[in-house]
Amino acid sequence: MTRVFAVLFSVAALGAAGSAMAQEEPREAPFSPAVGFDLFASTDADDTDILKAGLNFDWRYSDPEHYQGVRIETASFAPVGQDAVEDQRIYYRFADKGEHWAWNGMVGTDGDTILGAFSVHNDARIRQEYFVERERLETPLGLERGLYHTFLGAAFDLPVSDRTTFTAVVGVQDFAGDNTRLHLRANYIQVLKADWGLSAQVRTRFFQNSDPRALDYYSPEWYAEVLPVVQVRRFHGGWRYQAAVGLGAQKDADSDWRSARYFEASIATPPIHRDWVGKAGFVHSNTPVTNGYTYDYNQLTFALTRVF
């Protein structure tokens, strides 16, 4: 199962906390050609290594919310210490904004099927976001049989006041075979110190499988997690700095309660009026994705864009 879902599930909490704090709003910039490179790398306690490296060629680029171009990607999957399986992908990528809605995505192929992701969101007080993603099933059986999975979901911000927000995510994940997974997530976000970018959060998640213990990925009948998190998000000179740490509990249908932990750190350069635009991030968690209960997962992302 792709680790990108961990990032998708935290988008609502991060966006809501950030919107409740003072930020530096980017200004519009003219369109120019741009070339970018990005890297996604992850490893876990089961000795599963994933590496995705991509080159982006944009013929229209203004900032991270306005671009249009193509992406060439190499993806390497090495599950549980086995030899790596490599894919070569090509995508059309895009991002733009209208008066009330913004959207971004990429759609392409690995030569066998359609792959990609798409999301669209508005800027209303009750923020709505809808997204879909299709990717390989990165387990030994998934790679051997050429299996894929598709995730469709929606996220909502429900502000109570300038400092208090609830968010919700609901999604359906269709795996190859007979298993369909229902995802539910709810977050409580309380801004503690707006000028520090400091917030306290309680992140909860639940999923249920229609066909438990399917194939060789983590699929109990149900899984639940409660994770209190403290987050700091600061802006200075156009740079964005963010860190979050959480410690909570997790349980599934086959186990007792056990500890859950999370750590994230990221940095991003100013999005416009620079020749170079970059960002980097690191995530650590112990939410299981394979059939073991003792689990550690680390993810590193890096992206750099040169605007001409």
Backbone as a ProteinNet text record, in pm:
[ID]
protein_1_A
[PRIMARY]
MTRVFAVLFSVAALGAAGSAMAQEEPREAPFSPAVGFDLFASTDADDTDILKAGLNFDWRYSDPEHYQGVRIETASFAPVGQDAVEDQRIYYRFADKGEHWAWNGMVGTDGDTILGAFSVHNDARIRQEYFVERERLETPLGLERGLYHTFLGAAFDLPVSDRTTFTAVVGVQDFAGDNTRLHLRANYIQVLKADWGLSAQVRTRFFQNSDPRALDYYSPEWYAEVLPVVQVRRFHGGWRYQAAVGLGAQKDADSDWRSARYFEASIATPPIHRDWVGKAGFVHSNTPVTNGYTYDYNQLTFALTRVF
[TERTIARY]
84.5	0	88	57.7	143.6	144.9	265.1	278.5	227.9	192.3	142.6	15.2	-63.4	-186.9	-162.2	-47.9	-16.4	-9.7	41.8	48.4	-89	-165.6	-299.1	-386.7	-375.8	-461.6	-427.9	-305.8	-269	-289.4	-326.8	-342.5	-446.8	-559	-665.6	-620.1	-551.1	-505.9	-403.3	-308.8	-204.7	-262.8	-351.8	-410.3	-496.9	-574.2	-660.6	-580.2	-475.6	-392.8	-322.9	-276.1	-206.3	-298.4	-422	-514.6	-559.9	-549	-589.8	-479.8	-359.8	-246.1	-203.6	-127.9	-77.7	17.3	0.7	84.4	125.2	227.1	266.6	207.8	116.9	48.1	135.4	155.8	234.7	161.9	237.4	180.5	187.8	106.6	105.5	236	283.9	407	378.9	454.9	432.2	470.9	413.9	445.8	580.5	658.5	788.8	808.9	900.1	936.2	1008.6	1003.1	1070	1108.2	1215.5	1261.5	1275.9	1227.1	1233.3	1276.4	1328	1366.5	1308.8	1254.3	1207.5	1237.7	1244.2	1283.6	1193.6	1144.5	1070.3	1141.2	1179.5	1247.8	1187.3	1164.7	1111.8	1172.6	1179.3	1224.7	1147.7	1135.5	1060.3	1125.3	1063.7	1119.7	1119	1040.6	1036	1134.6	1225.8	1327.9	1266	1158.3	1096.5	1144.8	1207.7	1262.4	1191.4	1150.8	1083.6	1154.9	1179.8	1247.2	1176.2	1137.2	1078.7	1155.9	1207.5	1281.2	1216.6	1187.4	1117	1178.9	1168.3	1207.7	1082	1063.1	946.6	990	921.8	947.2	817.4	812	690.9	709.1	619	624.8	551.9	471.1	405.5	420.7	497.6	518.2	516.5	433.5	428.8	467.9	410.9	437.4	384	397.1	351.5	202.9	123.7	-19.9	-57.8	39.7	12.5	125.5	99.7	200.1	133.4	205	157.3	278.8	287.9	403.5	397	512.7	521.9	618.3	602.1	687.5	735.5	864.2	923.7	972.1	929.6	957.7	1011.3	1109.1	1157.1	1117	1050	1005.3	1067	1122.9	1185.5	1120.4	1072.9	1007.1	1086.1	1136.9	1210.4	1143.4	1042	966.9	1038	1032.2	1084.8	1219.5	1311.7	1446.1	1462.9	1359	1367.9	1430.9	1462.1	1518.1	1418.2	1471.9	1387.7	1317.9	1194.4	1118	1110.7	1146.6	1150.9	1042.3	987.7	888.4	941.1	905.4	929.3	793.2	770.2	639.9	654.8	548.1	539.5	401.9	398.8	274.4	258.9	135.3	100.9	65.4	127.7	103.7	53.3	-24.6	-91.1	-135.5	-148.6	-207.3	-258.6	-374.5	-431.1	-534.7	-581	-680.4	-785.4	-910.4	-1017.5	-1056.8	-1175.3	-1220.3	-1243.6	-1294.8	-1328.2	-1260.3	-1209.8	-1153.1	-1011.3	-929.2	-793	-778.1	-697.2	-682.3	-538.5	-497.3	-366.6	-369.5	-279.3	-274.5	-175.2	-169.6	-90.3	-155.5	-156.4	-214.1	-118.6	-91.5	4.8	-5.1	105.6	104.7	243.3	246.4	371.4	384.7	299.4	299.1	197.4	140.5	42.7	-95.6	-101	-229.3	-217.1	-329.6	-330.7	-292.6	-203.8	-161.7	-175.6	-171.1	-170	-250.5	-269.7	-343.2	-403.8	-515.2	-582.4	-652.2	-646.6	-721.3	-773.3	-887.1	-948	-1004	-985.6	-1035.7	-1081.6	-1166.9	-1210.9	-1145.6	-1171.9	-1115.2	-1223.3	-1337	-1447.3	-1417.2	-1495.9	-1477.5	-1490.6	-1590.6	-1599	-1529.8	-1403.2	-1319.5	-1352.6	-1363.1	-1387.2	-1270	-1228.1	-1125.4	-1166.1	-1149.4	-1180.6	-1057.2	-1024	-900.8	-915	-829.7	-824.4	-680	-639.8	-503.2	-505.8	-421	-406.2	-257.4	-216.3	-74.7	-58.6	64.1	93.2	74.5	39.5	39.7	182.3	253.1	398.2	444.2	360.9	397.8	453.6	517.5	569.6	465.1	345.7	242	188.9	178.5	130.4	221.1	351.6	447	454.9	448.4	456.9	337	218.5	96.8	58	133	101.5	-28.9	-45.9	-170.3	-160.6	-276.4	-284.2	-398.2	-401.3	-512	-548.8	-674.5	-728.2	-792.4	-762.8	-815.8	-894.2	-1016.5	-1104.5	-1152.3	-1138.7	-1176.5	-1214.4	-1258.2	-1297	-1256.7	-1216.9	-1178.1	-1254.5	-1287	-1364.7	-1306.7	-1297.3	-1262.3	-1390.4	-1407.4	-1527.6	-1485.9	-1463.5	-1415.2	-1523.2	-1482.3	-1570.9	-1544.7	-1417.6	-1377.2	-1245.4	-1186.2	-1058.6	-947.6	-963.6	-858.8	-895.6	-1019.1	-1063.4	-1124.2	-1075.6	-1124.4	-1133.1	-1236.6	-1247	-1229.6	-1163.3	-1152.8	-1198.3	-1243.4	-1290	-1245.9	-1209.4	-1172.9	-1250.8	-1310.7	-1376.9	-1327.2	-1298.5	-1245	-1273.6	-1263	-1279.8	-1158.3	-1096.3	-977.9	-1010.2	-997.8	-1028.3	-898.8	-878.2	-761.3	-793.1	-688.4	-708.2	-763.9	-853.4	-919.5	-1055.2	-1095.1	-1229.1	-1229.9	-1114.6	-1111.3	-1134.9	-1228.1	-1252	-1237.9	-1160.7	-1133	-1201.4	-1279.2	-1342.2	-1253.5	-1217.8	-1133.5	-1216.8	-1199.6	-1260.1	-1152.9	-1152.4	-1055.6	-1119.1	-1091.9	-1140.8	-1028.8	-1012.4	-908.4	-967.8	-915.3	-947.7	-821.9	-831.4	-715.4	-743.5	-655.4	-667.6	-539.5	-552.7	-437.5	-406.1	-284.2	-243.8	-179.1	-97.3	-25.8	-11	-97.8	-102.3	27.5	90	210.7	331.5	322.2	426.6	397.3	275.5	235.2	217.7	179.4	172.7	28.8	7.5	-126	-116.8	-223.5	-240.2	-350.4	-328.5	-422.3	-448.1	-564.6	-595.1	-637.9	-557.7	-586	-636.6	-751.1	-806.7	-829.6	-808.6	-833.4	-888.9	-968.3	-1030.1	-1044.4	-1013.8	-1047.6	-1098.2	-1178.2	-1240.1	-1225.6	-1186.4	-1167.6	-1286.2	-1332.3	-1442	-1394.7	-1266.3	-1207.6	-1080.4	-1092.9	-976.5	-867.1	-742.4	-623.2	-610.6	-647.7	-635	-490.1	-443.9	-309.4	-204.3	-99.2	12.5	37.1	-65.9	-53.9	-133.9	-113.1	-178.3	-327.7	-411	-554.6	-634.6	-628	-716.6	-861.1	-953.3	-1094.6	-1118	-1052.2	-1059.4	-934.2	-909.1	-793.6	-836.6	-788.7	-821.5	-695.6	-686.8	-571.5	-616.4	-562	-582.8	-445.2	-419.4	-284.7	-286.7	-260.4	-240.5	-109.6	-115.6	-2.5	16.9	143.3	178	250.8	208	265	307.5	421.1	469.3	485.2	428.1	436.2	468.4	587.4	632.9	667.3	649.3	687.8	785.3	892.9	990.4	1059.1	1043	1106.7	1061.6	938.4	888.6	917.8	1007	1036.5	930.6	899.7	806.6	878.8	863.6	922.7	810.4	815.6	706.9	761.2	711	747.1	626.6	609.5	498.6	546.4	500.7	534.1	409.2	386.9	267.7	295.5	221	231.4	92.3	47.9	-86.5	-97.3	-210.5	-237.2	-305.9	-284.5	-345.6	-391.4	-491	-547.7	-612.7	-613.2	-689.3	-769.2	-841.6	-931.7	-857.8	-726.8	-650.7	-550.5	-548.2	-444.7	-499.7	-420.9	-453.2	-401.7	-435.7	-384.9	-233.4	-167.6	-23.1	8.4	132.1	168	169	134.1	143	226.3	314.8	400	414.2	445.9	455.2	549.7	631.3	718.7	728.7	723	734.4	812.1	897.7	967.8	979.8	956.4	965.5	1007.8	1059.2	1101.8	1071.4	1030.5	1000.6	1052.3	1108.9	1158.8	1042	1064.4	958.3	911.3	779.8	727.1	742.8	770.4	779.2	892.6	920.5	1023.2	1161.8	1188	1320.1	1341.6	1464.5	1494	1480.6	1507.4	1501	1388.8	1311.5	1205.9	1228.3	1232.6	1262	1184.2	1177.5	1117.2	1172.5	1170.6	1219.1	1141.9	1126.9	1051.8	1093.3	1068.3	1096.1	978	936.8	826.3	868.4	836.8	855.6	724.2	683.9	564.3	577.7	485.2	484.2	346.8	267.8	140.6	167.5	118.4	151.5	93.5	168.2	115.4	140	215.3	234.7	173	199.3	131.2	196.5	288.2	351.2	299.5	312.5	267.6	382.3	505.5	621.1	667	649.3	668.1	728.9	821.4	877.8	885.3	849.8	848.8	910	1003.6	1068.7	1056.2	1024.5	1003.9	1077.2	1145.7	1218.5	1172.7	1141.2	1103.8	1189.1	1214.7	1296.8	1252.2	1240.6	1202.2	1272.3	1317.1	1385.4	1342.4	1303.6	1257.1	1337.5	1379.1	1450.4	1357.7	1325.4	1236.5	1320.9	1289.2	1367.8	1297.9
-118.5	0	123.3	216.6	334	417.7	471.5	554.5	695.7	730.6	864.8	893.8	789.6	811.6	876	848.2	912.5	1063	1108.3	1251.3	1305.9	1234.3	1280.8	1298.9	1206.8	1212.1	1329.1	1383.9	1495.1	1630.5	1634.7	1761.4	1850.1	1793	1874	1939.8	1863.6	1919.7	2029.1	2007.9	2106.3	2231.9	2216.6	2332.8	2413.7	2346.9	2419.2	2494.3	2431.5	2498.9	2619	2603.5	2713.8	2829.5	2801.1	2908.1	2987.6	2928.3	2997.3	3084.6	3084.2	3160.1	3262.4	3360.6	3461.7	3399.1	3430.5	3377.1	3489.5	3461.6	3554.7	3506.6	3581.7	3540.9	3568.2	3466.9	3490.1	3581.3	3659	3744.4	3672.5	3718.3	3657.5	3687.4	3590.4	3605.9	3571.1	3625.7	3593.2	3448.1	3393.4	3256.1	3251.5	3145.4	3121.8	2971.9	2927.9	2786.1	2749.9	2623	2577.7	2431	2394.3	2256.1	2219.2	2102.8	2063.1	1918.7	1891.8	1756.1	1728.5	1608.7	1573.2	1426.8	1398.9	1266	1225.5	1101.9	1041.8	913	898.4	777.8	734.4	604.9	554.3	417.9	387.7	257.3	223	94.1	55.2	-62.1	-102.5	-207.9	-343.5	-359.1	-484.6	-485.9	-388.2	-379.3	-360.1	-280.8	-242.4	-102.7	-90.6	37.1	81.5	207.6	265.2	393.2	409.3	528.9	575.4	703.3	764	891.2	899.7	1017.9	1069.3	1199	1254.7	1382.6	1403.5	1527.4	1592.3	1720	1794.3	1901.2	1906.5	2007.6	2085.7	2206.7	2289	2399.4	2405.9	2514.7	2638.7	2623.3	2735.7	2715.9	2803.5	2795.3	2936	2955.2	3082.8	3065.8	2965.5	2933.9	2793	2738.2	2600.4	2576.8	2682.4	2665.8	2691.2	2725.1	2752.4	2694.2	2582.8	2525.3	2427.4	2394.1	2298.2	2241.9	2108.4	2047.6	1895.9	1833	1687.4	1642.6	1518.3	1458.9	1321.7	1296.8	1166.1	1110.2	989.6	935	792.6	764.3	628.4	587.8	474.9	426.1	289.1	270.9	145.1	93.8	-31.6	-93.8	-219.1	-223.2	-339.4	-385.9	-474.3	-514	-622.2	-606.9	-703	-763.3	-678.4	-722.8	-792.6	-799	-865.2	-772.4	-829.1	-748.8	-641.5	-529.1	-416.3	-439	-389.1	-385.1	-239.1	-209.9	-71.2	-42.8	76.9	127.4	254.9	275.4	402.7	463.1	585.8	649.8	782.4	826.3	960.1	1017.2	1145.2	1208.9	1345.6	1387.4	1527.3	1584.8	1698.3	1755.7	1898.1	1941.1	2070.3	2119.9	2251.6	2315.2	2452	2492	2621.4	2660.1	2785	2835.7	2914.8	2901.3	2985.2	3085	3141.8	3241.3	3180.9	3057.5	2995.1	2860.1	2797	2662.7	2659	2571.6	2545.9	2395.9	2356.2	2214.7	2186.4	2060.7	2015.6	1865.1	1815.9	1672.1	1632	1501.9	1447	1316.1	1292.1	1170.4	1115.1	983.9	924.9	774.1	708.2	562.6	505.9	380.2	304.9	207.5	223	134.3	23.8	2.6	-103.4	-51.2	59.7	112	261.8	325.6	468	484.3	579.3	612.8	762.9	805.7	948.5	987.3	1118.7	1173.8	1306.3	1342.4	1469.3	1515.7	1646.3	1702.5	1839.9	1876.4	2006.9	2055	2184.3	2236.8	2381	2426.3	2565.1	2641.9	2772.8	2858.6	2913.4	2845.6	2890.7	2867.7	2928.9	2908.7	2761	2693.6	2547.1	2489.7	2464	2422.7	2279.7	2257.8	2125.2	2086.5	1961.5	1907.4	1767.4	1738	1606.9	1556.5	1429.1	1378.6	1232.1	1192.3	1053.9	1021.5	897.3	852.5	706.2	671.1	532.6	501.1	390.9	356	204.4	157.3	14.3	-32	-158.6	-223	-273.5	-212.3	-227.9	-341.1	-444.3	-562.3	-667.6	-776.2	-880.7	-938.1	-971.9	-1026.7	-921	-797.1	-690.3	-666.6	-667.6	-647.2	-769	-888	-1011.1	-1025	-987.2	-1003.8	-878.5	-772.1	-648.3	-586.6	-576.1	-525.8	-376.8	-310.3	-166.8	-141.8	-22	16.5	160.9	194.7	328.1	382.6	508.4	573	697.5	709.8	823.3	879.4	1012.4	1066.8	1213.1	1262	1401.9	1447.1	1575.1	1633.8	1764.7	1793.9	1913.6	1980.2	2114.9	2193.9	2252.5	2237.7	2285.2	2380.3	2508	2602.6	2636.5	2639.8	2681.4	2827	2866.4	3004.1	3027.9	3146.8	3176.1	3084.7	3025.3	2942.1	2794.2	2760	2621.4	2569.4	2452.8	2393.3	2241.7	2184.7	2040.6	2009.6	1900	1855.1	1710	1672	1535.3	1488.3	1361.6	1298.1	1167.6	1143.3	1016.3	966.7	838.2	785.9	638.4	594.8	453.8	412	302.1	250.6	112.7	101.5	-23.8	-97	-211.8	-294.2	-397.2	-446.2	-557.6	-677.1	-750.3	-858.7	-814.1	-864.8	-836.7	-736.6	-683.7	-597.8	-451.3	-389.8	-246.1	-190.4	-84.7	-29	105.7	120.5	247.3	322	447.8	530.8	643.5	666.9	779.7	845.9	980.1	1051.9	1179.6	1213.2	1337.5	1399.2	1531.2	1602.6	1721	1745.1	1864.3	1949	2078.1	2166.2	2291.2	2318.1	2436.4	2519.6	2641	2730.2	2784.1	2759.8	2803.5	2940.7	2965.1	3092.4	3123.7	3211.6	3236.4	3294.1	3389.4	3451.4	3358.6	3250.4	3147.1	3037.8	3032.6	2923.4	2793.2	2801.7	2685	2637.7	2507.2	2449.5	2313.8	2279.5	2146.1	2075.4	1948.4	1874.9	1735.8	1684	1542.8	1483.4	1393.7	1330.7	1188.7	1156.4	1021.3	963.3	834.5	767.8	628.5	582.5	450.1	398.1	269.8	209.2	67.4	22.1	-109.9	-177.3	-304.8	-382.1	-475.1	-481	-572	-716.2	-737.3	-871.4	-873.9	-894.9	-888.4	-987.8	-945.3	-1027.1	-1066.7	-976.5	-1002.7	-985.8	-1073.6	-1068.7	-1051.4	-970.3	-962.1	-821.7	-737	-606.3	-606.4	-504.6	-495.2	-470.1	-568.7	-556.4	-630.7	-584.2	-641.9	-604.3	-662.3	-629.2	-479.9	-421.3	-276.8	-229.3	-99.6	-36.9	99.8	138.3	268.6	329.4	463	534	668.4	704.3	835.8	894.3	1014.5	1069.1	1217.9	1254.8	1396.1	1446.3	1567	1622.1	1768.9	1808.8	1950.5	1991.4	2101.6	2146.2	2292.7	2322.7	2459.2	2485.8	2596.6	2635.3	2783.9	2817.5	2955.9	3000.7	3131.8	3194.7	3307.8	3314	3421.6	3453	3576.2	3614.8	3531.8	3481.5	3397.4	3249.9	3215.2	3075	3018.9	2890	2822.3	2710	2708.6	2605.1	2536.7	2404.2	2331.5	2207.4	2181	2059.7	2014.2	1883.5	1827	1698.9	1677.9	1555.9	1505.7	1375.3	1318.2	1186	1158	1031.4	991.8	872.8	829.9	679.1	625.5	482.1	432.6	303.8	240.1	99.9	51.2	-81	-133.4	-265	-325.1	-442.8	-510	-617.6	-737.2	-748.1	-866.1	-837.6	-715.2	-681.3	-591.8	-576.7	-482.5	-343.8	-244.4	-109.6	-108.3	-31.8	-15.4	128.3	169.6	309	343.3	468.2	522.9	650.5	671.7	790.3	849	978.5	1050.5	1167.8	1190.8	1308.4	1356.2	1488.3	1546.1	1676.5	1701.2	1828.8	1862.4	1990.6	2030.4	2176.2	2212.8	2348.9	2377.2	2500.8	2539.4	2679.8	2703.7	2835	2924.9	3055.9	3142.4	3093.7	3094.2	3033	3115.7	3246.5	3327.6	3427.8	3496.9	3600.8	3547.4	3421.4	3362.5	3270.2	3257.6	3165.6	3020.6	2995.5	2859.8	2849.3	2742.1	2712.6	2570.9	2553.1	2421.1	2389.4	2262	2216.8	2079.8	2047.1	1918.4	1879.6	1749.7	1705.5	1567.2	1539.6	1408.9	1369.5	1241.5	1189.4	1057.2	1040.1	911.1	872.3	746.6	698.3	548.1	493.2	347.9	288.4	354.3	297.4	179.5	58.6	-58.8	-50	-101.9	-119	-260.8	-340.7	-481.3	-567.1	-695.8	-786	-797.1	-707.6	-709.1	-596	-612.2	-510.1	-419.9	-469.5	-387.3	-322.8	-192.1	-127.3	10.2	43.3	176.9	215.2	338.3	385.8	524.7	545.5	674.4	715.7	842.6	895.2	1027.7	1041.6	1163.6	1214.2	1344.1	1404.4	1528.4	1552.2	1667.7	1712.3	1842.9	1895.2	2027.4	2048.9	2172.5	2210.2	2336.1	2384.1	2507.2	2510	2624.2	2694.5	2820.9	2900.4	2990	2989.8	3068.5	3198.7
0	0	0	-82.6	-94.8	30.8	65.9	184.9	160.7	39.1	10.8	88.6	124.4	197.3	332.7	395.5	522.8	507.3	394.9	367.6	334.1	251.6	215.3	337.8	433.3	550.3	641.4	634.6	722.1	656.1	527.8	456	522.6	561.4	620.7	750.2	836.1	963.3	942.5	854	829.4	767.7	671.6	606.3	700.5	783.6	876	980.2	1034.2	1133.2	1072.8	948.9	884.4	852.7	811.5	775.9	897.2	1016.3	1137.4	1194.8	1131.8	1180.2	1076.3	1117.6	1024.8	927.3	796.2	690.6	598.1	517.6	414	283.5	224.6	103.7	-17.9	-105.8	-225.7	-323.2	-396.8	-500.3	-634.7	-728.4	-859.6	-932	-1007	-1083.3	-1228.2	-1323.5	-1464.4	-1493.3	-1601	-1639.3	-1709.7	-1678.8	-1740.1	-1753.5	-1838.6	-1839.4	-1709.4	-1671.5	-1549.2	-1563.5	-1494.4	-1487.4	-1340.5	-1302.6	-1163.1	-1145.2	-1026.7	-987.8	-850.4	-829.4	-696	-666.2	-537.5	-490.1	-374.3	-378	-267.7	-229.4	-103.6	-57.5	74.4	91.2	217.4	248.1	376.7	422.7	549.1	579.3	698.3	768.4	879.4	962.9	893.1	788.6	713.6	597.9	595.5	491.7	353.5	349.9	222.7	186.3	70.2	25.2	-102	-103.8	-220.3	-258.8	-386.7	-436.8	-562.8	-564.5	-683.5	-715.5	-835.5	-879.9	-1006.3	-1009.4	-1123.8	-1175.2	-1306.9	-1372.7	-1429	-1397	-1443.4	-1543	-1656.3	-1759.1	-1779.9	-1727.3	-1734.8	-1837.7	-1935.3	-2032.6	-1980.1	-1875.2	-1807	-1657.6	-1593	-1448.2	-1389.6	-1287	-1217	-1070.7	-1005.3	-865.6	-842.1	-719.1	-695.2	-715.2	-736.5	-760.1	-904.6	-990.1	-1131.6	-1217.4	-1283.4	-1373.6	-1469.3	-1575.6	-1675.7	-1747.9	-1752.9	-1816.1	-1815.8	-1827.7	-1829	-1720.3	-1678.5	-1574.9	-1622.3	-1608.6	-1635.2	-1502.6	-1468.8	-1335.6	-1344.5	-1258.9	-1235.7	-1095.2	-1081.3	-951.1	-925.6	-806.8	-768.4	-640.7	-643	-528.1	-489.4	-366.4	-315.8	-187.4	-195.3	-76.6	5	137.9	236.5	195.1	152.8	121.4	-11.8	-93.9	-223.1	-326.9	-443.7	-552	-594.3	-635	-672	-806.1	-814.3	-938.7	-980.2	-1105.9	-1151.5	-1254.2	-1245.8	-1340.6	-1404.1	-1528.4	-1595.4	-1626.6	-1579.4	-1597.1	-1670	-1735.1	-1792	-1760.4	-1719	-1676.6	-1742.8	-1759.2	-1781.5	-1645.2	-1605.6	-1473.3	-1486	-1387.8	-1400	-1262.6	-1250.2	-1132.5	-1173.7	-1120.4	-1156.3	-1051.6	-1059.3	-966.1	-1042.1	-998.2	-1047.6	-940.6	-954.2	-857.4	-720	-715.4	-587.6	-565.4	-670.1	-658.5	-713.4	-656.3	-705.6	-725.7	-823.6	-852.1	-897.4	-879.5	-926.6	-944.3	-1024.4	-1044.7	-1150.7	-1174.2	-1282.6	-1325.8	-1456.3	-1510.4	-1614.1	-1606.1	-1697.4	-1697.2	-1730.1	-1743.1	-1717.5	-1675.3	-1665.2	-1782.4	-1882	-1997.4	-1987.9	-1867.4	-1847.7	-1811.6	-1737.7	-1691.5	-1663.7	-1636.6	-1601.6	-1455.1	-1427.5	-1292.1	-1271.4	-1145.7	-1120.5	-998.9	-983.9	-871	-912.6	-846.7	-875.4	-749.3	-721.8	-610.2	-648.3	-590.1	-612.7	-479.2	-448.4	-322	-340.4	-250.8	-253	-139.2	-133.7	-29.4	62.1	69.2	152.9	300.5	386.5	530.4	565.3	512.7	524.5	401.1	416	302.6	261.3	130.5	75.5	-13.9	-4.4	-93.7	-137.1	-266.8	-321.9	-395.6	-377.7	-437.4	-479	-572.7	-619.5	-653	-629.9	-662.2	-705.2	-802.5	-846.6	-853.1	-787.9	-778.2	-769.6	-783	-770.8	-627.6	-610.8	-480	-458	-362.8	-355.3	-264.2	-246	-169.4	-264.6	-212.2	-301.4	-396.6	-344.6	-431.7	-527.7	-479.6	-566	-684.5	-661.5	-769.5	-860.3	-801.2	-881.2	-975.4	-928.1	-1006.8	-1084.4	-1068.2	-1138.3	-1091.7	-958.3	-901.3	-869.9	-870.8	-843.6	-745.6	-686.9	-600.7	-628.5	-599.5	-626.8	-500.1	-470.2	-350.8	-391.2	-339.9	-367.4	-234.7	-216.3	-87.4	-90.9	25.4	42	181.2	192.4	320.5	341.4	467.3	499.2	623.3	621	738.4	796.1	927.5	994.8	1106.4	1075.4	1177.2	1279.4	1405.6	1513.4	1548.1	1547.1	1572.9	1500.2	1520.3	1456.1	1506.1	1623.3	1682.6	1693.3	1665.8	1683.3	1553.5	1508.8	1384.2	1398.6	1340.8	1324.6	1175.5	1145	1006.4	997.3	880.6	858.3	720.7	713.5	587	575.6	460.8	432.8	297.4	287.7	162.5	144.7	20.6	-14.8	-96.2	-56.3	-124.3	-181.4	-313.3	-381.8	-412.7	-348.5	-375	-483.1	-547.5	-640.1	-562.6	-622.3	-551.6	-502.3	-383.8	-332.8	-218.1	-178.3	-60.5	-94.9	-23.5	-30.1	111.1	126.4	259.3	273.8	380.9	414.9	513.5	480.6	565.9	626.3	756	824.9	910.3	911.2	992.7	1044	1169.8	1228.7	1311.4	1299.8	1372.3	1446.7	1565.7	1643.2	1648.9	1613.7	1606.8	1688.8	1784.4	1867.9	1855.7	1803.2	1793.6	1932.8	1979.1	2111.9	2109.7	2008	1997.3	1849.4	1798.1	1654.4	1601.4	1674.5	1623	1630.5	1707.1	1707.5	1604.6	1551.7	1464.6	1540.5	1668.5	1756	1770.9	1748.4	1765.1	1833	1904.3	1962.2	1884.5	1853.8	1771	1828.9	1802.4	1828.5	1694.7	1642.1	1513.8	1538.3	1484.6	1497.8	1359.2	1347.5	1219.7	1244	1148.3	1154.5	1012.7	991.6	863.3	884.3	789.1	795.3	660	659.5	537.3	513.7	389.8	356.8	348	317.8	308.4	392.8	525.6	614.8	576	604.7	579.9	433.2	345.3	201.9	158.7	72	14.7	123.8	97.8	191.9	243.3	246.7	309.2	439.8	521.8	651.8	631.9	664.9	641.2	748	872.8	975.2	945.4	1021.2	999.7	1020	1122.5	1143.8	1216	1206.3	1272.2	1323.1	1443	1500.7	1562.2	1556.5	1611.4	1667.8	1784.1	1845.7	1871.5	1817	1819.9	1856.1	1981.1	2015.3	1951.4	1893	1818.5	1856.9	1867.9	1881.6	1754.2	1693.4	1566.4	1574	1511.9	1496	1347.7	1299.2	1158.8	1151.3	1102.8	1103	961.5	936.8	811.7	843.8	768.1	788.5	655.7	609.1	484.2	365.1	369.8	262.1	280.7	372.4	402.2	496.6	479.3	568.3	641.5	775	858.1	935.1	939.1	1005.6	1074.7	1194.6	1268.4	1348.2	1360.9	1437.6	1505	1628.8	1701.7	1771.7	1766.9	1827	1895.6	2002.6	2074.7	2120.5	2078.4	2111.2	2120.7	2072.4	2084	1957.5	1927	1811.6	1848.3	1776.8	1803.9	1677.6	1659.9	1551.6	1605.2	1515.4	1557.4	1615.2	1590.3	1631.8	1742.4	1798.1	1895.3	2004.9	2113.4	2218.9	2181.2	2264.2	2242.3	2254.3	2169	2172.6	2134	2155.2	2132.8	1984.2	1953.9	1818.4	1826.9	1732.3	1735.8	1595.8	1594.2	1467.5	1484.1	1382.3	1378.9	1234.8	1217.8	1083.9	1092.5	993.7	982.3	835	799.9	659.6	650.4	533.6	504.9	358.8	327.7	189.5	165.8	48.3	11.5	-29.2	-42.7	-95	-231.2	-258	-379.6	-506.1	-495.8	-615.8	-601.6	-714.6	-719.7	-684.7	-717.3	-703.8	-823.5	-864.5	-973.5	-929	-800.4	-748	-644.3	-651.5	-555.2	-503.8	-372.7	-318.4	-193.2	-161	-36.1	-1.4	126.7	174.5	299	322.1	438.1	483.5	611.3	670.2	757.8	750.1	830.3	892.2	1019.8	1088	1154.8	1140.1	1209.2	1232.3	1311.3	1332.3	1304.3	1217.9	1174.4	1081.5	1112	1030.5	889.8	791.6	656.4	606	684.1	649.5	759.4	756.3	847.7	984.7	1019	1149.9	1237.3	1369.7	1463.2	1507.7	1502.2	1534.9	1406.6	1399.5	1270.3	1287.3	1197.1	1188.2	1041.7	1014.4	876.9	871.4	776	757.1	611.2	590.9	455.2	439.7	326.7	295.4	159.6	149.8	22.1	-2.5	-128.7	-168.1	-307.8	-327.4	-458.3	-481.9	-606.7	-644.1	-785.3	-803.7	-933.1	-974.1	-1099.6	-1156.6	-1252.7	-1224.8	-1308.6	-1398.3	-1526.5	-1623.7	-1658.9
[MASK]
++++++++++++++++++++++++++++++++++++++++++++++++++++++++++++++++++++++++++++++++++++++++++++++++++++++++++++++++++++++++++++++++++++++++++++++++++++++++++++++++++++++++++++++++++++++++++++++++++++++++++++++++++++++++++++++++++++++++++++++++++++++++++++++++++++++++++++++++++++++++++++++++++++++++++++++++++++

